[in-house]
Amino acid sequence: MEAKLISTLSLSLIITSMAIIELRNLRYSAYSYLLQAIILCSIILVFAKTNPNLYYWVIVAVITKVILIPTFLIRYINKTTDQEIKPLVGYLPSILLALMIMIIFYKLTHTLTNFIAATPETTHEPFRTNLAVSFTIFILGLFCILVRRDAIKTVHGLCILENGIHLSLVSLAPALTETVLIGIVTDVVIAVYLLLYVIHGVFEKFGSTDTFQLKTLRW
């Protein structure tokens, strides 16, 4: 029962990743990230039944991913604009590319799980599905960073990428005490805040969050 619950929650991370990437309204994209953060925290919470130390990670993740990062995002979106700068790839091609990436990487990772992570756990669910999902949303986050011109959307891509890393971490080593420490240390909340602070400075100078504007900066 718990394996099915974790797999279902894990697969929903792909859906929220697509929403974060493809929604042109940055505010809605931030809300989609909030939903994804809640789902990821729920997955860690289920795993915590077998390793009580994970409850500490859940507490930190709720504070950083569910509260702080969405608050920072909404705050700086309010200071800049809630409409994404036109991306390098059009709306329909972007959706098609993201879907293609999602299908290819999910199927490939799910098939080659034993090769990618040769551990006894990866032959069973929900670890097999979780690993496939983690690699998929990692690549989707990278896709978002590469094809988006909007600086805030790039931050969204970084957050997706980090969630993929954390899903793989809790899936591959849920019983290790070190998992909690690594999960807490690798949280990107400070990086997100600093990036948004810089983005706000760029917006005040150029009136845009277009990353292409950065090439006009000079020492």
CORJOUR-V44222 format. One record per backbone hydrogen bond with DSSP energy under -1.0 kcal/mol. NH is the residue of the N-H (numbers start at 1). CO is the residue of the C=O. Records with the same first field share a line. If there is no record, write none. Layout:
NH->CO + CO
This chain:
5->1
6->2
7->3
8->4
9->5
10->6
11->7
12->8
13->10
14->11
15->11
16->12
17->13
18->14
19->15
20->16
21->17
22->18
23->19
26->82
29->25
30->26
31->27
32->28
33->29
34->30
35->31
36->32
37->33
38->34
39->35
40->36
41->37
42->38
43->39
44->40
45->41
46->42
47->43
48->44
49->46
50->47
54->51
55->52
56->53
58->54
59->55
60->56
61->57
62->58
63->59
64->60
65->61
66->61
67->62
68->63
69->64
71->67
72->68
73->69
74->70
75->71
76->72
77->73
78->74
79->75
80->76
84->24
88->147
94->90
95->91
96->92
97->93
98->94
99->95
100->96
101->97
102->98
103->99
104->100
105->101
106->102
107->103
108->104
109->105
110->106
111->107
112->108
116->112
117->113
119->117
123->120
124->121
128->124
130->126
131->127
132->128
133->129
134->130
135->131
136->132
137->133
138->134
139->135
140->136
141->137
142->138
143->139
144->140
145->141
146->142
147->143
148->144
151->209
154->150
155->151
156->152
157->153
158->154
159->155
160->156
161->157
162->158
163->159
164->160
165->161
166->162
167->163
168->164
169->165
170->166
171->167
172->168
173->169
182->178
183->179
184->180
185->181
186->182
187->184
192->188
193->189
194->190
195->191
196->192
197->193
198->194
199->195
200->196
201->197
202->198
203->199
204->200
205->201
206->202
207->203
211->149
213->210
214->211
216->213
217->214
